[in-house]
Amino acid sequence: MTSMPTHARHPNPFDASSSGVVRWRHIVAAVMLPVMTAATFATAIVPTQAAAQSLPTLGQSSAADLSPAMERKLGERVMREIRADPDYVNDLLLSDYVNALGSKLVSATRKIGIDASQSFEFFVVRDAAINAFSLPGGFIGINTGLIVTTRTESELASVVGHETGHVLQHHIARMLGQQSQNSWIALGGLLLGLLAGIGARSSDLGMGIAMGGQGLAVDRQLRFSRDAEREADRVGFQLLQAAGFDTYAMPTFFERLQRADSINEAGVPEYVRTHPLTTERIADMLNRSRSAGYRQPEQSPEYVFVRARSLVLQQKSASDFAAIADAQRTAIRTQTTPSVAGAWYAVALAEMKQRRWEPARDALERARTAFGGTGPGTPSLAVLASDIARLSGRPDEALRIATQARAAFPLSQASDMAYADALIASQRVPEATKFLQSQVERYRSEPIWWRALAGAWAAGGKRARQHEALAEQYALQGQWMAAVSQLKLARDAGDADFYELSTIDAKLHEFQRRYKEDKEDEKDFNKQFG
């Protein structure tokens, strides 16, 4: 654990309005370091050899386990902070894809006799480090760097399956449950403090709250339990096989990461650091693959485009986008790219990010030609085409493309959002507002839809409803004071009727109550650890 300054001993760890890095550093300095030395840290979090040997077998639980409801509550607490961070990737194309991939793996539990009654949520973090990580309660994060580094969908699925194995076996809960019988907020404080203990690198998600390459400190310490890792390997392999992926992808990808470990210590992938990939474990996975036999997997056509999109979205500047476009064109010209369609897609997205519309349209058309499909193609192709048309001042074309995409891909949230954006750009605001109201009812826990609805209300000149929708977005992110401020703005906007004002006042009281509860949680946290 990194040593940090010891000033400002009582920050609010759950106040999303404060600086992420400062908040987490202060938690570590004020709470974790005085309590745990390096030795006691290892004793408290990492099971002894005897304890590791006694990890419950598949499907069993320990008497000291946290309840599933407690796990979910802890995970949701952390996720509120994550969603508010700029490096949480709010891209519906990536979200749609990783959740479809994750759902395919989770659905395979029925074939192998594992209970998967809990909810799962898969999300993407903007971080070039090669890593994925699991949180309590079924939340699994995937770095853009991992997606970019994989060569096939099965390789990506092998890592996601391994992390899903950790969740299904409740590894984090089992370790936390052995150490504390305190209230959930005390455990939440421990989890959040340990989360920062890996060390903040800057003010973004992958650094400030130690997600992505750093991962949960609890999760990271879990990695040193080889029995838990083997158990996750076993479950992940079974999921991979039952879901129809290439089982050889698991040992192949892990072996490639292990070679990177031995070749270049300075550039060791985070997944190797947090998941000790022993030769014994890789050999076991390889033997399982040989026993299972080989069958040609069906790779989703979206994979190559999601991989290309991840490559572009993990960049942050115009010069980075230009460099990516040039590099992908060179790879196409020298025939070194694994996917010509994916490479042209990356060029198109990078050019759009630079507002270079004609090169973006040309590259996207080349991607579509290389893909060889007709009509909308895939959600990634259709949504990017709609976005380029809308942003370049062709709203009618954008709406036509988005309408076709919605018909072709009815389960795609990204296509739905492209349709809403195109409606607003086409000055069809009432229609857009009605559509977005149905979407927030359908996806009530997704802040991105509330933000889109706020934009529609703003376009229609409905200030009170705009601020009310923004309040809902901030509430879902745990930013209670920001939500309260938005409701006060809604109340004072002057265009709300009596019924609307009553609704606003009721929500205002509720959010103020939730904020006070979080302040009480902070007091409990400081009492336990301060």
Protein Blocks (a to p, Z undefined) as FASTA:
>chain_A
ZZddfehklccfklmkbcfklmmmmmmmmmmmmmpcfklmmmmmmccfklmmmpccehia
cfkbccfklmmmmmmmmmmmmmmpmklccbfklmmmmmmmmmmmmmmmmmnopacfbccd
ddddddfbdcddddehhiacddfklmmmpmbfklmmmmmmmmmmmmmnommmmmmmmmoc
cdfklmmmmmmmmmmmnopabjcfklmnopajnopfklmmmmmmmklmmmmmmmmmmmmm
mnopafklmmmmmmmmmmmmmmmmmlgcfklmmmccdfklmmmmmmmmmmnopadddddf
klmmmmmmmmmmmpcbfklmmmmmmmmmmmmmnopafblklmmmmmmmmmmmnopaklmm
mmmmmmmmmnopahjlpaklmmmmmmmmmmnopaklmmmmmmmmmmmmmmlmklmmmmmm
mmmmnopmklmmmmmmmmmmmmmmlmklmmmmmmmmmmnopaklmmmmmmmmmmmnopak
lmmmmmmmmmmnopacfklmmmmmmmmmmmmmmmmmmmmmmmmmmmmmZZ
